[in-house]
Amino acid sequence: MAKSSNIYIRVEPDLKEQAEKVFNELGISMSNAVGLFLKQVVINQAIPFELKLAPAKIKSVDTLTEAEFNAEIEKGYADYLANKGRPVKEVFSDIRKGLNV
């Protein structure tokens, strides 16, 4: 067996717990998952997923003022009246892309 080296990391307890649940369902340990991540870094010479900031144009409804919310509703209604609608699947696809889901 090859030698092993220890890595110590700090993560939020809730994040660790959620990740452990996923790894348990996949049948792998946290240690194996970290090892897989590191192998992908070496193979790809990069982080194996895209790092990016969420687009600034997407706002949570919770952050809108009442006036901003009403303006968005009116804009949507005007688009509807002008037949500028889009298929629901397309809209949800754009939302998922914007939220990196």
C-alpha distances in whole Angstrom, upper triangle without the diagonal:
4,7,9,13,15,18,21,24,28,29,32,31,33,31,28,29,30,27,25,28,27,23,24,26,24,21,19,18,19,16,15,18,18,15,17,20,18,17,21,22,20,21,25,25,27,27,27,30,33,35,38,41,43,46,49,52,50,51,51,54,54,54,57,61,63,65,62,61,65,64,61,63,66,64,62,66,67,65,65,69,68,66,63,61,57,55,54,50,51,51,48,46,47,47,43,43,45,42,39,39
4,6,10,13,16,19,22,26,27,31,30,32,30,27,29,30,26,25,28,27,23,25,27,24,22,19,18,19,15,14,18,17,13,16,18,16,15,19,19,17,19,22,22,24,24,24,28,31,32,36,39,41,44,47,49,48,50,49,53,52,52,56,59,62,63,60,59,63,63,60,61,64,63,61,64,66,63,64,68,67,65,62,60,56,54,53,49,49,50,47,45,46,45,42,41,43,41,37,37
4,7,10,13,17,20,23,25,29,29,31,29,26,28,29,26,25,28,27,24,25,28,25,23,20,18,18,14,15,18,16,13,16,18,16,16,19,20,18,20,23,23,24,24,25,28,31,32,35,38,40,44,46,49,48,49,48,52,51,51,55,58,61,62,59,59,62,62,59,61,64,62,61,64,66,63,64,68,67,65,62,60,57,55,53,50,50,51,48,45,46,46,42,41,43,41,37,37
4,7,10,13,16,20,22,25,25,27,25,22,24,26,22,21,25,24,21,22,25,23,21,17,15,15,11,12,15,13,11,14,16,13,14,17,18,16,19,22,21,22,22,22,25,28,29,32,35,37,41,43,46,44,45,45,48,48,48,51,54,57,59,56,55,59,59,56,58,61,59,58,61,63,60,61,65,64,63,59,57,54,53,50,47,48,48,45,43,43,43,39,39,40,37,34,34
4,7,10,13,17,19,23,23,25,23,20,23,25,22,21,24,24,21,23,26,24,22,19,16,15,11,13,15,12,11,14,15,13,14,17,17,16,19,21,20,21,20,22,24,27,27,31,33,35,39,41,44,43,44,43,47,46,46,49,52,55,57,54,53,57,57,54,56,59,58,56,60,61,59,60,64,63,62,58,56,53,52,50,47,47,47,44,42,42,41,38,37,38,36,33,33
4,7,10,13,16,19,20,22,20,17,20,22,19,18,22,22,19,21,24,23,21,18,15,13,10,12,14,11,11,15,15,13,15,18,17,18,21,23,21,22,20,22,24,26,26,29,31,34,37,39,42,41,41,41,44,43,43,46,50,52,54,51,51,55,55,52,54,57,56,55,58,60,57,58,62,62,60,57,55,52,51,48,46,46,45,43,41,41,40,37,36,37,34,32,32
4,7,10,13,16,17,20,17,15,18,20,17,17,21,21,18,20,23,22,21,17,14,12,9,12,13,9,10,14,13,11,14,17,16,16,19,21,20,19,18,19,21,23,23,26,28,30,33,35,38,37,38,37,41,39,39,43,46,49,51,48,47,51,51,49,51,54,52,51,55,56,54,55,59,59,57,54,52,49,48,46,43,43,42,40,38,38,37,34,33,33,31,28,29
4,7,10,13,14,17,15,13,16,18,16,16,20,20,18,20,24,23,22,19,15,12,11,14,14,11,13,16,15,14,17,19,18,19,22,23,22,21,19,21,22,24,23,26,27,29,33,34,37,36,36,36,39,37,37,41,44,47,49,46,46,49,50,47,49,52,51,50,53,55,53,54,58,58,57,53,51,49,48,45,43,43,42,39,38,38,36,33,33,33,30,28,29
4,7,10,12,14,12,11,14,16,14,15,18,19,17,20,22,22,22,18,15,12,12,15,14,11,13,16,14,14,17,19,17,19,22,22,21,20,17,19,20,21,20,22,23,26,29,31,34,32,33,32,35,34,34,37,40,43,45,42,42,46,46,43,45,49,47,46,50,52,50,51,54,54,53,50,48,45,45,42,40,40,39,36,35,35,33,30,30,29,27,25,25
4,7,9,12,10,9,13,15,14,15,18,19,18,20,23,23,23,20,17,13,14,17,16,13,16,19,16,17,20,21,20,22,25,25,24,22,19,21,21,22,20,22,23,24,28,29,32,31,30,29,33,31,31,35,37,40,42,40,39,43,44,41,43,47,45,45,48,50,48,49,53,53,52,49,47,44,44,41,39,39,38,35,34,34,32,29,29,28,26,24,25
4,6,8,7,7,10,11,11,12,15,16,16,18,20,21,21,19,16,13,14,17,15,13,17,18,16,17,21,21,20,23,25,25,24,22,18,19,19,20,18,20,20,22,26,27,30,28,27,26,29,28,28,32,34,37,39,37,36,40,41,38,40,43,42,41,45,47,45,46,50,50,49,46,43,41,40,37,36,36,34,31,31,31,28,26,26,26,22,21,21
4,6,5,6,9,10,11,12,15,16,17,18,20,21,22,20,18,14,17,19,17,16,20,21,19,20,24,24,23,26,28,27,27,24,21,22,21,22,20,21,21,22,25,26,29,26,26,24,27,25,26,29,32,35,37,35,34,38,39,36,38,41,41,40,43,45,44,44,48,48,47,44,42,40,39,36,35,35,33,30,30,30,27,25,26,25,22,21,21
4,5,5,6,9,10,10,12,14,15,16,19,20,21,19,16,14,16,19,17,16,20,21,20,22,25,25,25,28,30,29,29,27,23,24,23,24,23,24,24,24,28,29,31,29,28,26,29,27,28,31,34,36,39,37,36,39,41,38,39,43,42,41,44,47,45,46,49,50,49,46,44,41,40,37,36,36,35,32,32,32,29,27,28,27,24,23,22
4,5,5,6,9,10,11,13,14,15,17,19,20,19,17,14,17,20,17,17,21,22,20,22,25,25,25,28,30,29,30,27,23,23,22,23,22,23,22,22,26,27,29,26,26,23,26,24,25,29,31,34,36,34,33,36,38,35,36,40,39,38,41,43,42,42,46,47,46,43,40,38,37,34,32,33,31,28,28,29,26,24,25,25,21,20,20
4,5,5,6,9,10,11,12,14,16,17,18,17,15,12,15,17,14,14,18,18,16,19,22,21,21,25,26,26,26,23,19,19,18,19,18,20,20,20,24,25,27,25,24,23,25,24,25,29,32,34,36,34,33,36,37,34,36,39,39,37,40,42,41,41,45,46,44,41,39,36,35,32,31,31,30,26,26,27,24,21,23,22,19,18,17
4,6,5,6,9,10,10,12,14,15,16,14,12,9,12,14,12,12,16,17,15,18,20,21,21,24,25,25,26,23,20,20,19,21,20,22,23,23,27,28,31,28,28,26,29,28,29,32,35,38,40,38,36,40,41,38,39,43,42,41,44,46,44,45,48,49,47,45,42,39,38,35,33,34,33,29,29,30,27,24,25,25,22,21,20
4,5,5,6,9,10,10,13,14,15,14,12,10,14,16,14,15,18,19,18,20,23,23,24,27,28,28,29,26,23,22,21,23,23,25,25,25,29,30,32,29,29,27,29,28,29,33,36,38,40,38,36,40,41,38,39,43,42,41,43,46,44,44,48,49,47,45,42,39,38,35,33,34,33,29,29,30,27,25,26,26,23,22,20
4,5,5,7,9,10,11,13,14,14,13,11,15,16,13,15,18,18,17,20,22,22,23,26,27,26,27,25,21,20,19,21,21,22,23,22,26,28,29,26,26,24,26,26,27,30,34,35,38,35,34,37,38,35,36,40,39,37,40,43,41,41,45,45,44,41,38,36,34,31,29,30,29,26,25,26,24,21,23,23,19,18,17
4,5,5,6,9,10,11,12,11,10,8,12,12,10,11,14,14,13,16,18,18,19,22,23,23,24,22,18,17,17,19,19,21,22,22,26,28,30,27,27,26,28,28,29,32,36,38,40,37,36,39,40,37,38,42,41,39,42,44,42,42,46,46,45,42,39,36,35,32,29,30,30,26,25,27,24,21,22,23,20,18,16
4,5,5,6,9,10,10,9,8,6,10,11,10,11,14,15,15,17,19,20,21,24,25,25,26,24,21,20,20,22,22,25,26,26,30,32,34,31,31,29,32,31,32,36,39,41,43,41,39,42,43,40,41,45,44,42,45,47,45,45,49,50,48,45,42,39,38,35,32,33,33,29,29,30,28,25,26,27,23,22,20
4,6,5,6,9,10,10,10,10,14,14,12,15,17,17,17,20,22,22,23,26,27,27,28,26,23,21,21,23,24,26,27,26,30,32,33,30,30,28,31,30,32,35,38,40,42,40,38,41,42,39,40,43,43,40,43,46,44,43,47,48,46,44,40,38,36,32,30,32,31,27,27,29,27,23,25,26,23,21,19
4,5,5,6,9,9,10,10,13,13,10,13,16,14,15,18,19,19,21,23,24,24,26,24,20,18,18,20,21,23,25,24,28,30,32,29,29,27,30,30,31,34,38,39,42,39,37,40,41,38,38,42,41,39,42,44,42,42,45,46,44,41,38,35,33,30,28,29,29,25,24,26,24,21,22,24,21,19,16
4,5,5,6,5,6,7,10,9,7,11,13,12,13,16,17,17,19,21,22,22,24,23,20,18,18,21,22,25,26,26,30,32,34,31,32,31,33,33,34,37,41,43,45,42,40,44,44,41,42,45,44,42,45,47,45,45,49,49,47,44,41,38,36,33,31,32,32,28,27,29,27,24,25,26,23,21,19
4,5,5,6,7,9,12,11,10,14,15,15,16,19,20,20,23,25,25,26,28,26,23,21,22,25,26,28,30,30,33,35,37,34,35,33,35,35,36,39,43,44,47,44,42,45,46,43,44,47,46,44,47,49,47,47,50,51,49,46,43,40,38,35,32,34,34,30,29,31,30,26,28,29,26,24,22
4,5,8,10,12,15,13,12,16,17,16,17,21,21,21,23,26,25,26,28,27,24,21,21,24,26,28,29,29,32,35,36,33,34,32,34,34,36,38,42,43,46,43,41,44,45,41,42,45,44,42,44,47,45,44,48,49,46,44,41,38,35,32,30,31,31,28,27,29,28,24,26,28,25,23,20
4,6,9,11,13,11,10,14,15,13,15,18,18,18,20,23,22,23,25,24,21,19,19,22,24,27,28,28,32,34,36,33,34,33,35,35,37,40,43,45,47,44,42,45,46,42,43,46,45,42,45,48,45,45,49,49,46,44,41,38,35,32,30,31,31,28,27,29,28,24,25,27,25,22,20
4,7,10,12,10,10,14,14,13,16,18,18,19,22,23,23,24,27,26,23,21,22,25,27,30,31,32,35,38,39,36,37,36,38,38,40,43,46,48,50,47,45,48,49,46,46,50,49,46,49,51,49,48,52,53,50,48,45,41,39,36,33,35,35,32,30,33,31,28,29,31,28,26,23
4,7,8,6,7,10,11,10,13,15,15,16,19,20,20,22,24,23,21,19,20,23,25,28,30,30,34,37,38,36,37,36,38,38,39,42,46,48,50,47,45,49,49,46,47,50,49,47,49,52,49,49,53,53,51,48,45,42,40,37,34,35,36,32,31,33,32,28,29,30,28,25,23
4,5,5,6,9,10,11,12,14,15,17,19,20,21,23,24,23,20,19,20,24,25,28,30,30,34,36,38,36,37,35,38,38,39,42,45,47,50,47,45,49,49,46,47,51,50,48,51,53,50,51,54,55,52,50,47,44,42,39,36,37,37,34,33,34,33,29,30,31,28,26,24
4,5,5,6,9,10,11,12,14,15,17,19,20,21,22,21,18,17,18,22,22,25,27,28,31,34,36,34,34,33,36,35,36,40,43,45,47,44,43,47,47,44,45,49,48,46,49,51,49,49,53,53,51,48,46,43,41,38,36,36,36,33,31,33,31,28,28,29,26,24,23
4,5,5,6,9,10,11,12,14,15,17,18,20,21,20,18,17,19,22,23,26,28,30,33,36,38,36,37,36,39,38,39,42,46,48,50,47,46,50,50,47,48,52,50,49,52,54,52,52,56,56,54,51,48,45,44,41,38,39,39,35,34,35,34,30,30,31,29,26,25
4,5,5,6,9,10,10,12,14,15,16,18,19,19,17,16,18,22,23,26,28,30,33,36,38,36,37,36,39,39,40,43,46,49,51,48,46,50,50,47,48,52,50,48,51,53,51,51,55,55,53,50,47,44,42,40,37,37,38,34,32,34,33,29,29,31,28,25,24
4,5,5,6,9,10,11,13,14,15,17,18,17,14,13,15,18,19,22,25,26,29,32,34,32,33,33,36,36,36,39,43,45,47,44,43,46,46,43,45,48,46,44,48,49,47,47,51,51,49,46,43,40,39,36,33,34,34,31,29,30,29,25,25,27,24,21,21
4,5,5,6,9,10,11,13,14,15,16,15,13,12,14,17,18,21,24,25,29,31,34,32,33,33,36,36,36,39,43,45,47,44,43,46,46,43,45,48,47,45,48,50,48,48,52,52,50,47,45,41,40,38,35,35,35,32,30,31,30,26,26,27,25,22,22
4,5,5,6,9,10,11,12,14,15,15,13,13,15,19,20,24,26,28,31,34,37,35,36,36,39,39,39,42,46,48,50,47,46,50,49,46,48,51,49,48,51,53,50,51,55,54,52,49,47,44,42,40,37,37,37,34,32,33,32,29,28,30,28,24,24
4,5,5,6,9,10,10,12,14,13,12,10,13,17,18,22,25,26,30,33,35,33,35,35,38,38,38,41,45,47,49,45,44,48,48,44,46,49,47,45,49,50,48,48,52,51,49,46,44,41,39,37,34,34,34,32,29,30,30,26,26,27,25,22,22
4,5,5,6,9,10,11,12,11,8,8,10,14,15,18,21,23,26,29,32,30,32,32,35,35,35,38,42,44,46,42,42,45,45,42,43,46,44,43,46,48,45,46,50,49,47,44,42,39,37,35,32,32,32,30,27,28,28,24,23,25,23,19,20
4,5,5,6,9,10,10,10,9,9,12,15,16,20,23,25,28,31,34,33,34,34,38,38,38,41,44,47,48,45,44,48,47,44,46,49,47,46,49,51,48,49,53,52,50,47,45,42,40,39,36,35,36,33,31,31,31,27,26,27,26,22,23
4,5,5,6,9,10,10,10,10,13,17,18,22,25,27,30,33,36,34,36,37,40,40,40,43,47,49,50,47,46,50,49,46,48,51,49,47,51,52,49,50,54,53,51,47,45,42,41,39,36,36,36,34,31,32,32,28,27,29,27,24,24
4,5,5,6,8,8,8,6,10,13,15,19,22,24,27,30,32,31,34,34,37,38,38,40,44,47,48,44,44,47,46,43,45,48,45,44,47,48,45,46,50,49,47,44,42,39,37,36,33,32,33,30,28,28,28,25,24,25,24,21,21
4,6,5,5,5,5,6,10,12,14,17,21,23,26,29,31,31,33,33,37,37,37,40,43,46,47,43,43,46,46,42,45,47,45,44,47,48,46,47,50,49,48,44,42,39,38,37,34,33,33,31,29,29,29,26,24,25,24,21,22
4,6,5,7,9,9,13,16,17,21,24,27,29,32,35,34,36,37,41,41,41,43,47,50,50,47,47,50,49,46,48,51,48,47,51,52,49,50,54,52,51,47,46,42,41,40,37,36,37,35,32,32,32,29,27,29,28,24,25
4,6,8,10,9,13,16,18,21,25,27,30,33,35,34,37,38,41,42,41,44,47,50,51,47,47,50,49,46,48,51,48,47,50,51,48,49,53,51,49,46,44,41,40,39,35,35,36,34,30,31,32,28,26,28,28,24,25
4,5,7,7,10,12,15,18,22,24,26,29,32,31,34,35,38,39,39,41,45,47,48,44,44,47,46,43,45,47,45,43,47,48,45,46,49,48,46,43,41,38,37,36,33,32,33,31,28,28,29,26,23,25,25,21,23
4,7,9,12,13,15,18,21,24,26,29,32,32,34,35,39,39,39,41,45,47,48,44,44,48,46,43,46,48,45,45,48,49,46,47,51,49,48,44,43,40,39,38,35,34,35,33,30,30,30,27,25,26,26,22,24
4,6,8,10,11,14,18,20,23,26,28,28,30,31,35,36,35,37,41,44,44,41,41,44,43,40,42,45,42,41,45,45,43,44,48,46,45,41,40,37,36,35,32,31,31,30,27,26,27,24,22,23,22,19,21
4,6,7,8,12,15,18,21,24,26,25,28,29,32,33,32,35,38,41,42,38,38,41,40,37,40,42,40,39,43,43,41,42,46,45,43,40,38,35,34,33,30,29,29,27,25,24,24,21,19,20,19,16,18
4,7,9,13,16,18,21,24,26,25,28,28,32,33,32,35,38,41,42,38,38,41,40,37,39,42,39,38,41,43,40,41,44,43,42,38,36,33,32,31,28,27,27,25,22,23,23,20,18,19,19,15,16
4,6,10,13,15,17,21,23,22,24,25,28,29,29,31,35,37,38,34,34,37,36,33,35,38,36,34,38,39,36,37,41,40,38,35,33,30,29,28,25,24,24,22,19,19,19,16,14,16,15,11,13
4,6,10,12,14,17,19,19,21,23,26,27,26,29,32,35,35,32,31,35,34,30,33,35,33,32,35,36,33,35,38,37,36,32,31,28,27,26,24,22,22,20,18,17,17,15,12,13,13,10,12
4,7,10,12,15,18,17,20,21,25,25,24,27,30,33,34,30,30,33,32,29,32,35,32,31,35,36,33,35,39,38,36,33,31,29,29,27,25,24,23,21,19,18,18,16,13,13,12,10,13
4,7,9,12,14,14,16,18,22,23,21,23,27,30,30,27,27,30,29,26,29,31,29,28,32,33,30,32,36,35,34,30,29,26,27,25,24,22,21,20,18,16,15,14,12,11,11,9,13
4,6,8,11,11,13,15,19,19,18,20,23,26,27,23,24,27,26,23,26,29,26,26,30,31,29,31,34,33,32,29,28,26,26,25,24,22,20,19,18,15,15,14,12,10,10,9,13
4,6,9,8,10,12,15,16,15,17,21,23,24,20,20,24,23,20,23,25,23,23,26,27,25,27,30,30,29,26,24,23,23,22,21,19,17,16,15,12,11,11,9,6,6,8,11
4,5,6,9,12,15,17,15,16,19,22,22,18,19,22,20,18,21,23,20,20,24,24,22,25,28,27,26,23,22,20,22,21,20,18,16,16,15,12,11,12,10,6,8,10,13
4,6,7,11,14,15,12,13,16,19,19,15,17,20,18,16,19,21,19,19,23,24,22,25,27,27,27,23,23,22,24,22,22,20,17,18,17,14,13,15,13,9,11,13,16
4,6,10,12,14,12,12,15,18,17,13,14,17,15,13,16,18,15,16,19,20,18,21,24,23,23,20,19,19,21,20,20,18,15,16,16,12,11,14,13,9,11,14,16
4,7,9,12,11,11,14,17,17,13,13,16,15,12,15,17,15,15,19,20,18,20,23,23,23,20,19,18,19,17,18,16,13,13,14,11,9,11,11,7,8,12,14
4,6,8,7,7,11,13,14,11,10,14,13,11,14,16,15,15,19,20,19,21,24,24,24,21,20,20,21,19,20,19,15,15,16,14,11,13,14,10,10,14,16
4,5,5,7,11,13,14,11,10,14,14,12,14,17,17,16,19,21,21,22,25,26,25,23,21,21,22,19,20,19,16,15,17,15,12,14,15,12,11,14,15
4,5,5,9,10,12,9,7,11,12,10,11,15,15,14,17,19,19,20,23,24,24,22,20,21,22,19,21,20,16,16,18,17,13,16,18,15,14,18,18
4,6,8,10,13,11,9,13,15,13,14,18,18,18,20,23,23,24,26,28,28,26,24,24,25,22,24,24,20,19,21,20,16,18,20,17,15,19,19
4,7,10,11,9,9,13,14,13,15,18,18,18,21,23,23,24,27,28,28,26,25,25,26,24,25,24,21,20,22,20,17,19,20,17,16,19,20
4,6,8,6,6,9,10,10,12,14,15,15,18,19,20,22,24,25,26,23,23,23,25,23,25,24,20,20,22,20,17,20,21,18,17,21,22
4,5,5,6,9,10,11,12,14,15,17,18,20,21,23,24,26,27,25,25,26,28,26,28,27,23,24,26,23,21,24,25,21,21,25,26
4,6,5,6,9,10,11,12,14,15,16,18,20,21,22,24,26,24,24,25,27,25,28,27,23,24,27,24,22,25,26,23,23,27,28
4,5,5,6,9,10,10,12,14,15,16,18,20,21,22,24,23,23,25,27,26,28,27,23,25,27,25,23,26,27,24,24,28,29
4,5,5,6,9,10,10,12,14,15,16,18,20,21,23,21,21,22,24,23,25,24,20,22,24,21,19,22,23,20,21,24,25
4,5,5,6,9,10,11,12,14,15,17,19,20,21,20,19,20,22,20,23,22,18,19,22,20,18,21,22,19,20,23,24
4,5,5,6,8,10,10,12,14,15,16,18,20,19,18,20,23,21,24,23,20,21,24,22,20,23,25,22,23,26,27
4,5,5,6,9,10,10,12,14,15,16,18,17,17,19,22,21,24,23,19,21,23,21,19,23,24,21,22,26,27
4,5,5,6,9,10,11,12,14,15,16,15,14,16,18,17,20,19,15,17,20,17,16,19,20,18,19,23,23
4,5,5,6,9,10,11,12,14,15,14,14,16,18,17,20,19,16,17,20,18,17,21,22,20,21,24,25
4,5,5,6,9,10,10,12,14,13,14,16,19,19,22,21,18,20,23,21,20,23,24,22,24,27,28
4,5,5,6,9,10,11,12,11,12,14,17,17,20,18,16,18,20,18,18,21,22,20,22,25,26
4,5,5,6,9,10,10,9,9,11,14,14,17,16,13,15,18,16,16,19,20,19,20,24,24
4,5,5,6,9,10,10,10,13,15,15,19,18,15,18,21,19,19,22,24,22,24,27,27
4,5,5,6,9,9,10,13,17,17,21,19,17,20,22,20,21,24,25,23,25,29,29
4,5,5,6,5,6,10,13,14,17,16,14,17,19,17,18,22,22,21,23,26,26
4,5,5,6,6,9,12,13,17,16,14,17,19,18,19,22,23,22,24,27,27
4,5,8,9,13,15,17,20,19,18,21,23,22,22,26,27,26,28,31,31
4,5,8,12,15,17,20,18,17,21,23,21,22,26,26,25,28,30,31
4,6,9,12,14,17,16,15,19,20,19,21,24,24,24,26,29,29
4,7,10,13,15,13,12,16,17,16,18,21,21,21,23,25,26
4,7,9,12,10,10,13,15,14,15,18,19,19,21,23,23
4,6,8,7,7,10,11,11,13,15,16,17,19,21,20
4,6,5,6,9,10,11,13,15,16,17,19,20,19
4,5,5,6,8,10,11,12,14,15,16,18,17
4,6,5,6,9,10,10,12,14,15,16,15
4,6,5,6,9,10,11,12,14,15,14
4,5,5,6,9,10,11,12,14,14
4,5,5,6,9,10,10,12,11
4,5,5,6,9,10,10,9
4,5,5,6,9,10,10
4,5,5,6,8,8
4,5,5,6,5
4,5,5,6
4,6,8
4,5
4
